[in-house]
Amino acid sequence: MQPQERDPQLWRIARARAKFKSHLLTYLFVNLLLWAIWYFSGAETDGLGLPWPVWPTLFWGLGVCIQGLATYGFNSAQSWSEREYERLLRQRDAERR
């Protein structure tokens, strides 16, 4: 398919989803590696009694979740923009009458 034949909005969505899937796989692989390192190096805990890989898993996972919501399920900013644009179009059309 030639680039000029692509729907720009669908292409943007497809790129965002591919980017998210890539980040998710990287997150899973790296965290699996971190937990394996922790386990095979003696499985010691930090000062709070937690395994040290819990921190990168937790905070990076939060970022991946936010990205996933923005990519797949929480596109409210986009829908708000579209609703506002349509409202402005209706307002402009009403003013022209």
N, C-alpha and C positions, 0 to 999 in steps of 0.2 A: 504494500500500500504506500502510495506516495504521500509525503508530508502535507501537501496542499489538499489532499482528499480527507484528511483527518478533521474531525470535529474538535476544535480547540479545547472546549470544556471537558469532553470525554478523555482527550489525550492528557490533560492536566490531572484528572482523577486517576487515570491508569498509571501515570508516573508516580503519583503520591502513594498509591497502593503498592506498587513494586518497591518503592523506597522503604515503606513500612515493613514489608515482608523481609527485605534485606536486613533491616535493623533488628527485627525480631529474631531472625536466624543467628545473627552475630551475637545478640544478647544471650540466647540460649547456649550457643557454643562456648562463649567466653565464661559464662557463669558455671557451666558444667566443668570447664577446665579449672576455674578457681576453687570449686568445691572438691574436685579430685586432688588438687594440690594440698588443700587444707587436710583432707582425710589421710592422704599418704604421708604427710609430714608430721603426723602425731596428733592431729585433731584437737589441738589446744583451743581454749576459749580466751576471749578478751577479758578486760576488767569487769564487764557486766555479766559474765558467764555465757556469753553468746559466741558462736563461731565467727571469726572475722569475716568470712565471705558473705555473711548476712547483710552487711552494710552496702556493698556494691550491688548485690542482688536486689535489695529493697529499693534503693534510690534510683538506680538505673531502670529497674522494673516500673517504677512510678512514671518515669519519663516515657518509656515504651507504651505504657497504658494510655497516657495522655495523647501520644501520637496516634495510637490505634483508634481512640475515640474521635479524634479530629479527622482521621482518614476515613473511617467507616461509619461511625454512628453518631457523632455529635457535631455535625456540620451546621450548627445553628447560626453561626456567624454568616455563613454563605446564604442560608435561607432567609435570615434577617435582611441581608443586603438585597436579595431578590424581592422580598416583600416590600421593602422600602422603595425600591425602584418602581415596582408596579403601582404602589400608592402614589408616587410622584407622577407617573404617567397618567393615572386616572385624574389626578388633581389638575394637571396641565390640560387634559382634554376637556374637563369640566369648565375651566376658565376660558377656553376658546369658544365655547358655545354661547 
